[in-house]
Amino acid sequence: MKNIILFTIILVSTFSYAQNDNNTHSKNTKFVYGEKGLEPRNFTVIVKGMDRHELLSKAKEWLTEKYKDADDVIIINDKTDKTVDPDEMGKAKPSEKISFNGFTDNAICFGEEPDYSCEGLEYIIELRFRDGEYRFKPKKLKYKIASSKKKQTIGLKKHNFYSKDGKIKKGYEKVSSQIEALLNKINRSLLSYLTDKVQDDEW
């Protein structure tokens, strides 16, 4: 009997710990850009006390406020759908989804003198809202090279700036941290707005 009670206590404690750890992990997750590209590819942030409609509405307000120029952001997709997560055992959860195309000037700097330059970064980010949470997923990153009119795509599954020997190419040492800083700051700004916390003016 004592063994059964002890096992039950351990099981409940482990379950509670896993839940709390999950919530903390969701709130503190940050993007890292390395040799394998962007990791994780997306993450979910817990926002307690708000349903998906409230989150979507407030996210649209955030877009309007943060991107003053209408040319800086284009809402590509806005729809209600149902998705299934593997850990939900086949139970669909209603969600609201929006994807936006944004641009940040002088986001990444690379090259060597006299060809060192800082370029703007264009990005498409998908936000999926469910009751009490949202998922932040970068879909595409592009930049222009000063010497070319063409846009260069930054790989999300593989780092563009590594050479075959597994080392970062000379002149591109700061690019990873700059990509990480931009995406993490965008997410922090969104979360701050959704939770009515003080947010940074610039990213």
C-alpha positions in Angstrom: 0.0 0.0 0.0 2.8 2.4 1.0 4.6 1.6 -2.3 1.4 2.4 -4.3 1.0 5.8 -2.5 4.6 6.6 -3.0 4.4 5.8 -6.7 1.3 8.0 -7.0 3.0 10.9 -5.4 6.1 10.5 -7.6 3.9 10.3 -10.7 1.9 13.4 -9.8 5.0 15.4 -9.0 6.7 14.3 -12.3 3.6 15.3 -14.2 3.3 18.7 -12.5 7.0 19.4 -13.0 6.8 18.5 -16.7 3.8 20.9 -17.1 5.6 23.7 -15.4 8.8 23.1 -17.3 6.8 23.0 -20.5 5.3 26.4 -19.8 8.6 27.9 -18.8 10.3 26.5 -21.8 7.6 28.0 -24.1 8.1 31.4 -22.6 11.9 31.4 -22.6 12.6 29.7 -26.0 14.9 31.6 -28.3 15.9 31.1 -31.8 19.5 30.1 -32.6 21.0 30.2 -36.1 23.8 27.8 -36.6 25.3 25.3 -39.1 21.9 23.5 -39.2 20.0 26.6 -39.8 17.3 28.0 -37.6 16.6 26.0 -34.4 13.9 25.5 -33.4 12.0 26.1 -36.6 9.1 27.4 -34.5 8.0 27.6 -30.9 4.8 28.1 -28.9 4.4 30.9 -26.3 1.9 30.6 -23.5 -0.3 33.6 -22.9 -2.7 32.8 -20.2 -6.2 34.4 -19.9 -6.6 35.3 -23.6 -8.6 33.3 -26.2 -7.4 33.0 -29.8 -9.7 35.8 -31.1 -8.3 38.3 -28.6 -4.7 37.3 -29.4 -5.3 37.7 -33.2 -7.0 41.0 -32.7 -4.2 42.4 -30.5 -1.5 41.0 -32.9 -3.1 43.0 -35.7 -2.9 46.1 -33.5 0.7 45.4 -32.8 1.4 45.1 -36.6 -0.3 48.5 -37.2 1.7 50.1 -34.4 5.2 48.6 -35.0 5.1 49.0 -38.8 4.1 52.6 -39.3 4.6 52.5 -43.0 1.9 50.4 -44.8 4.6 49.3 -47.3 6.6 47.6 -44.5 4.0 44.9 -43.7 1.6 42.9 -45.8 -0.8 40.5 -44.2 -0.7 37.5 -46.5 -3.0 35.1 -44.9 -5.8 35.4 -42.3 -8.1 32.5 -41.7 -9.5 30.1 -39.2 -8.5 26.5 -39.4 -8.1 23.4 -37.3 -4.8 21.6 -36.7 -3.8 18.5 -34.9 -0.7 18.2 -32.7 0.8 14.7 -32.2 0.6 15.2 -28.4 -3.1 16.0 -28.6 -3.9 12.4 -29.3 -5.9 13.2 -32.4 -8.0 16.1 -30.9 -8.2 19.1 -33.1 -7.8 22.5 -31.6 -9.4 25.6 -33.3 -6.8 28.2 -34.2 -6.5 31.5 -36.0 -3.6 32.1 -38.3 -1.9 35.1 -39.9 1.3 35.5 -41.9 2.9 38.8 -42.4 5.7 40.1 -44.6 8.0 42.6 -42.9 11.2 44.4 -43.4 14.0 45.7 -41.1 16.7 48.0 -42.5 20.4 47.4 -41.8 19.6 44.0 -40.1 22.7 42.1 -41.1 26.2 43.2 -41.7 28.9 41.2 -43.5 31.9 41.2 -45.8 35.4 42.6 -45.5 36.7 46.1 -46.3 36.2 47.6 -48.8 33.1 45.5 -49.4 31.7 45.5 -45.9 28.0 46.4 -45.9 24.8 46.3 -43.9 21.6 45.1 -45.6 18.0 45.1 -44.8 16.3 41.8 -44.1 12.9 40.9 -45.5 11.0 38.2 -43.6 7.7 36.3 -43.6 6.5 35.2 -40.2 3.5 33.0 -39.5 1.6 33.4 -36.3 -0.9 30.8 -35.2 -3.2 31.6 -32.3 -5.0 29.2 -30.0 -6.7 29.8 -26.7 -4.0 30.8 -24.3 -1.0 30.5 -26.7 0.5 31.4 -30.0 3.0 29.8 -32.3 5.8 31.9 -33.8 7.2 30.5 -37.1 9.6 32.3 -39.4 8.8 31.1 -43.0 11.3 33.0 -45.1 14.3 35.4 -44.8 15.8 37.4 -47.7 18.3 40.1 -48.2 19.8 42.1 -51.0 23.5 42.4 -51.8 24.5 45.9 -52.7 26.2 44.8 -55.9 23.2 42.9 -57.1 19.5 43.6 -57.6 18.6 40.0 -56.8 17.4 39.0 -53.4 19.3 36.3 -51.6 17.4 33.7 -49.5 18.8 32.8 -46.1 18.4 29.1 -45.5 16.3 28.1 -42.5 17.3 24.4 -42.7 20.9 25.0 -43.5 23.3 27.9 -42.7 24.3 29.8 -45.9 27.4 31.2 -44.5 29.4 28.1 -43.6 32.1 26.8 -45.8 32.5 23.1 -46.6 35.0 22.6 -43.8 32.3 23.5 -41.3 33.6 27.0 -40.5 31.9 30.3 -40.9 33.1 32.2 -44.0 35.4 35.1 -43.3 33.4 38.3 -43.0 30.2 36.6 -42.0 31.0 35.9 -38.4 28.3 38.3 -37.0 25.4 37.2 -39.3 24.2 34.3 -37.1 23.9 36.5 -34.0 22.2 39.3 -36.0 19.6 36.9 -37.4 18.9 35.5 -33.9 18.7 39.0 -32.4 16.2 40.2 -35.0 13.8 37.3 -34.8 14.0 37.1 -31.0 13.3 40.8 -30.6 10.3 40.6 -32.9 8.9 37.8 -30.8 9.6 39.7 -27.6 8.0 42.8 -28.9 4.8 40.8 -29.9 4.7 39.1 -26.5 5.2 42.4 -24.7 2.3 43.9 -26.6 0.0 41.0 -26.0 0.7 41.0 -22.3 0.7 44.9 -22.0 4.3 45.0 -20.9 6.8 47.8 -21.8 8.4 47.1 -25.1 11.4 48.3 -27.1 10.8 51.1 -29.6 13.2 49.7 -32.2 14.5 46.4 -33.4 
